[in-house]
Amino acid sequence: MSLVPFSRRSRAPVFSTGFEEFDRMFDGLLRNALTNISVPAASLTDMAVRMDVGETETAYHVRTDLPGVEDKDVEITLTDGILTIAGEKKQETEEEGKTFHRIERSYGSFRRTLSLPADASENDIKASMKNGVLEIEIGKAKQPEKTVKKINIQSR
């Protein structure tokens, strides 16, 4: 049930806000603008990299979706315990004479860093990529057995 009173003749609100004409004009401008949209590559934003991180008894597992990115366009580096995943999703070539009305797919560079835990083995890292899904396995360092050693105190 509406609380705005309507006139019997026009079914329009009796009390006008004065913005109806402005709204109609704006809608017309928007409609015309949508038919002439072209988005330059420089205005595209960087990609967001979302990931899942889990662990088993022997390794940490990182999985991230990078749809449309080829493995040759991804670089994984390790520096001082920081794992960095970086790369670029290249924009497809635009077709001549084609006007875009909406562009929602992301293009551009991406970068994501992770601090590795103390028990991560920096020498046991493997990465693979299939169908736009990057998987990284980081082995856990084997913990040496804790031994107790008695230290003798010498008298002086």
Beta strands, then each sheet from edge to edge (+ up, - down):
strand 1: 51-55
strand 2: 59-65
strand 3: 74-79
strand 4: 82-89
strand 5: 108-115
strand 6: 120-130
strand 7: 133-140
sheet 1: 1+ 2- 7+ 6-
sheet 2: 3+ 4- 5+
end
